Each structure stands twice: as C-alpha cells, then as structure tokens.
Amino acid sequence: MTPRIVGDLNEERLAQARSFGCETIDVSKGDPGEQIEQILGVPEVDAGVDAVGFEARGHGSDASHEAPATVLNSLMTITAAGGALGIPGLYVTGDPGGIDEAAKTGSLSLRLGLGWAKSLSFTTGQCPVMKYNRQLMTAILHDKVQIAKAVNATPITLEDAPQGYADFDAGAAKKYVLNPNGYISN
C-alpha cells in the first residue's frame, strides 16, 4: 500500500495523523520534497491535498510567517507530472487582514506555469458533502472508518465553545463538536 503522508508544522497534529497510520513530515524542519524522499525514495507524490488554505505558513525558517500560496506552490513542486491536487483548503475572495495588498483581495502568487508544465489536475472548492454523505454514513455505521477518532472529535458544551474556538485557532489537534444538550458521550 502506498503510504499516506501528512505534512504539518504542529507536532500535536502530526502525532494525531500517525495515530491512524500516516507517515508524517514536519514542514517547519525544511523542504517537504527532501522529507518525502526519505520516506518514498523519490521527492514526489502522485497526488496531494491542500487542507490548509490561505492561512498557510512558510516552511523551514519561514514557518512562523504567513505565506498564503506556500502549500499550493509546494504541492505543485512535489506532485509528479500528470498528478492531481485536491484543494478543499479555504481560499477567500478577500482577506482584510492579508499580509499584502494582493492577499487582501484573494490574489496569490502561484506558480501556475509549473502546474501547467507538469499537466497537473486541480480540483477546488467546498467539499460536496451531500455527494459523500450516504457512503460515509454507511462506512461509519459498519465500522469501516473511524472519522471521529481520526480527527480527534471532542464534544464540548455551549459554554465551552469560546475556549474551543480559541484552542482550535491556536492549532489544537482536535475538531470540536458542540454538544449543547449533553447527548454525545466522551
């Protein structure tokens, strides 16, 4: 089986990915391609997913700075010719808090020429949840996938919601589920 590789700069999220069988690379430690080569023997993958979006950070020594196009440009670099990129990560048409005037209007400096030269396929947009709803529900009910475990789903009360949002914004390796009536057990 081809390894699933997750890249992140948050060790808690990397540990969560390892908990369900993923190989991991810490992008704060340098070039993702070099780290992928250590796992696969080649610095490329067949397909990549940008689940980060416009709030991306740089790699290596730039990991502490916002760099909205970093993930997309890195994926184009590390994806083999003829490969595919899935881009469910959130990109906005405007970000008043963007790092520069281009980012404030949702414009990013992408290496589209590289993507074109490598004949990469791009699929973007919001996830079509209803398209997968029945299959996913059936897989969960028949214990084929453990989504809640994979994303570390954590029920919280409505009163705890502000702290949950703050923890999530700070990079917690959890997905918080509002549980206002206490119906979900921990």
Sequence and secondary structure as in RCSB ss.txt:
>XXXX:A:sequence
MTPRIVGDLNEERLAQARSFGCETIDVSKGDPGEQIEQILGVPEVDAGVDAVGFEARGHGSDASHEAPATVLNSL
MTITAAGGALGIPGLYVTGDPGGIDEAAKTGSLSLRLGLGWAKSLSFTTGQCPVMKYNRQLMTAILHDKVQIAKA
VNATPITLEDAPQGYADFDAGAAKKYVLNPNGYISN
>XXXX:A:secstr
    EEEES HHHHHHHHHTT EEEEGGGS HHHHHHHHHSSS EEEEE  SBTT B SGGGTTSB TTHHHHHH
HHHEEEEEEEEE SB  S  TT SSHHHHTT     HHHHHHTT EEEESS  HHHHHHHHHHHHHTTS  HHHH
TTEEEE STTHHHHHHHHHTT S EEEE TTS S  
